[in-house]
Amino acid sequence: MIVSFILFPFAKLIFDVIIGFKLKEIIDKQTIGFYYAYQLMFIVHLLLFLFSPAIAPFGILFLIGRALYRWIKKRKDNK
């Protein structure tokens, strides 16, 4: 449980990058039925918490890859 607690932000990162932000925006625009949408989001976050040891390495790799891409791009622009 402690490992899942530590790795959850990295697992949630992958979900947010793929569909999380778009889904949250769609839910916020709705006026009817948002209660069930928030329940769905809670269930998704619960599943992410439970499976975070399996999903989090992809989030960590994503962060490393993004940092390397930005570093290489910055280095290329300075030359």
C-alpha positions in Angstrom: 0.0 0.0 0.0 2.9 2.4 0.7 4.4 1.6 -2.6 1.1 2.3 -4.4 0.9 5.6 -2.4 4.4 6.7 -3.6 3.9 5.5 -7.2 0.3 6.8 -7.7 1.3 10.3 -9.0 3.4 8.7 -11.8 0.6 6.4 -12.7 -1.9 9.3 -12.7 0.4 11.2 -15.0 0.0 8.7 -17.8 -3.8 8.8 -17.4 -3.8 12.6 -17.4 -1.7 12.8 -20.5 -3.7 10.3 -22.5 -7.3 11.2 -21.6 -7.6 12.7 -18.1 -7.5 16.4 -19.0 -9.8 16.1 -21.9 -12.3 14.0 -19.9 -12.2 16.5 -17.0 -12.9 19.4 -19.4 -15.9 17.5 -20.9 -17.2 16.8 -17.4 -16.9 20.4 -16.3 -18.9 21.6 -19.4 -21.8 19.3 -18.7 -24.7 20.5 -16.6 -26.6 17.2 -16.2 -25.2 13.9 -15.0 -21.9 15.1 -13.6 -22.5 13.1 -10.4 -22.0 9.9 -12.3 -19.0 11.2 -14.1 -17.3 12.1 -10.9 -18.1 8.6 -9.6 -16.5 7.2 -12.7 -13.4 9.4 -12.2 -13.2 8.1 -8.6 -13.3 4.5 -9.7 -10.6 5.2 -12.3 -8.4 6.8 -9.7 -9.0 3.9 -7.4 -7.9 1.5 -10.1 -4.9 3.6 -10.9 -4.0 3.4 -7.2 -4.3 -0.3 -7.1 -2.4 -0.9 -10.3 0.1 1.9 -9.8 3.2 -0.4 -9.3 2.5 -1.8 -12.9 1.7 1.6 -14.5 4.0 4.0 -12.8 7.2 2.9 -14.6 5.7 4.2 -17.8 5.0 7.5 -16.1 8.6 7.7 -14.9 9.9 6.9 -18.4 7.6 9.5 -19.8 9.0 12.2 -17.5 12.6 11.2 -18.2 11.9 11.2 -22.0 10.3 14.6 -21.8 13.1 16.0 -19.8 15.7 14.6 -22.3 13.7 16.0 -25.2 13.6 19.4 -23.7 17.3 19.3 -22.8 18.3 18.3 -26.3 16.0 20.9 -27.9 17.4 23.6 -25.7 20.9 22.6 -26.4 20.3 22.5 -30.1 18.7 26.0 -30.0 21.7 27.5 -28.2 24.2 26.4 -30.8 
